[in-house]
Amino acid sequence: MLRMRSILSSIGLAVAIAGLVLAPVSATYPGATNGRIVFGVRATDGSANIFSAQPDGTGLRQLTTGPGNHLCPAISADGREIAYCADVTGSFEIWTMKQNGTKQHQVTHLGGFATFPDISPDGTKIVFGGSEGADPNGEIYVVDAATGSDLIALTSCVSLAAGCSNDFPAWSPDGRLIVFTHTDDFDADGNPVNEQVWVMNADGANQHPLTTDSAPKDQVPDWSPDGSKIAYNSGLFGSGGIWVMDADGSDQHQLTGCAAADASPCAQGDDFGTAWSPDGTKIAFLRDFRSIGGHDRPIYVMDADGSHQHRLLSGPILQAVPAWQARGTGG
C-alpha cells in the first residue's frame, strides 16, 4: 500500500492496522494566541504517547503514559480539553483529557475503530473518523463530547464502491461546516482512487468536493482560525506537500514539497499532517524523511506562506500529527 498511512506505520511501529491514520487540529476562538503544540511520539518500548511543547521547542511534557498507542490529539477551542485516540482497551476509541494530561476519560465504545477526533467550537460534540462494529468502511461520526452518546453517522458508503472511505474531519471555526477527506475506492495495490478534500454542513448535508485534480489528498485538512482558508496534503506518497486553498476550494497553491504529480520521492521528505496556529500566522506539519531512506519524522513549523521552515525538536525522532493549543481564551 503506497499511499494510506496507518496510525501505527505513521509512527514507525512494527504492527500494522490497515486504514488508521492521524488527526487534525481543532478550530480556535478569535483573538487566541499560540499555546503549546501537542503530538504523539513513539517510545523505545514500541508504545506511543502524547507530549506537548512550546512553539519554540522548549518545555517538553509527557501527557499520557503506559503501553499501547495514544495518538491523534485535537484541542478544544478554549485550550482546556484534548481529545485523542487510544487502543488501550483493545481497539481504537476516542478519549479526552485535560490540557495537562489529567482526567483521562474514554468517550466512545464502538468496538470497531475510532480515530481523528475534532472538538466542536462550542465544546459539546466530537466528530471523528472510523467504523462501528464490523462495518468495513470508514465513515465520519459525531457524538456528545461528555458522554459519547447520541452517535450519528454523517457520511455513508452504502451502495458505493467497496473501498469507499471518509476520514479526517475538522469543524470550521464557526461550527457550520466540516472539512474531510473522501476516497472513492482503493486499487489492487492499495492506492486510493480519487482521494479528495470535501466539505459538508455540520449535520452531514450538502457534501461536495473542494479539490478535483488527480493528486491524492492525505492527512489532514485543517481550517485557518478565521475560517477563510484550508491547509491540506496533496501528492503521491513520498512526494506529498502542504497546500492551501480558500474555503470554497479556489486559489489552490503549494507551500512545501515536490510537484503534486511527481512519482519520485521528494528530496526534502514527504510533508503531511497540517495544524494551523491559533493566531493564523503559522502552520505545523510532519516531514517524513523515511520516504527518502532516513529514520526521522519530525514536526516542522513554518510561516503561513511557507517561509521560515524549521524543526520543532531536535532529532532523530518519530512524531505523529500535531495539534496547536489556543491561549488567551480563558484556557
C-alpha angles and dihedrals in degrees: 000000000000102000116026110088112204120207092249098044089045091063094037100252118156097232117076128208111185121234100017121120139156140285146257133234121258127248118262139217118260114266095030121143128215115281129171126328112234123203147148124259131194113236126214090252091061097256125119124222137178122254136174135208139177115266089257091056097254128120099040111194132183112223103179131036140187138054126319128043127306109181148130100066120193123177129220118246092252091051095237103104134050122201116198144157126251137172097204091120093053100270132050112272134165117262135178134209140169118272090261093052098258128125096034109192133180110232106178131044102184099139090216113068134296123189144143099052124189124186118227115246091251091050096235101107141038122210119198145159125247145087133280118231111314095348105137095204128079112237137172117252136181127208140173106280095222102042108017089234129131094049110194127180109221096186134039134200092189111137091010129105119303092248096050112138140175120197151150102046122189129177121234113244091255092050094236100107141036122209117205144154120259124194121192096204145316125254127229091275093052095255118142120253114219097345106184143163110256135181133206140174115273089257092054097259126131098026112185140149124261095189126045107167123115099256116102117247113217134173126006141004116191135183124236110242092254091051094237099111142033125212117206146158121259131176143058119303108280094025102050119138139187115263133182130206137172114268091258092055097259128125096032109186137165125244104175142008136037126309110306093241096043109128095195124081115272113249092229096046134256116305124206143128105075124204118178117215115246092244091051096236100104143035126210120205144155123263112200111205090176088081088069096042099277131127099222134092110173134171113254128199124206140168113270090256092057097258129125097030113187141157121263095211133016115256177350091352137139108226133173132225112305135228124201123224122222122224131187093052098093094280 
